[in-house]
Amino acid sequence: PVLGNADYDDQAGEVSFDVMVPTNGANAVFPLTIEFFEPFGNVQSGPEDLGFRLQTLAYDTPNEVRPVTLSVASGKAVRAVVLDADGNTSEASDPLIFGDGDPLFSNGFETP
């Protein structure tokens, strides 16, 4: 899945973004399910370490851009995987980082 166009609402504690699954009926058995996760610790962790599941979304139109809104703390990230009707799983998406900035600097080592 591809995640993009993020907008974070600090007051609501929500992130809104778009998701799209670039595939067709020849490569996946529809309907698809997209699962969204908040990674534990390192946002670049592998698929075995996706983290806390935030939400699932039914997806039945190939290449459709869909809006999503999730409750997530600022400075966190969201990743997604897709499951098709036969139980096949996609690779995890790149992390969508939003809010307080890049979690790379969250430990404050760069502060004097």
Secondary structure, DSSP 8 states (H G I E B T S, - for coil): -EEEEEEEETTTTEEEEEEE----TTTS-SSEEEEEEE-SS-TT--GGG--EEEEEEEE-STT--EEEEEE--TT-EEEEEEE-TT--B------EE-SS--GGGTT-TT--
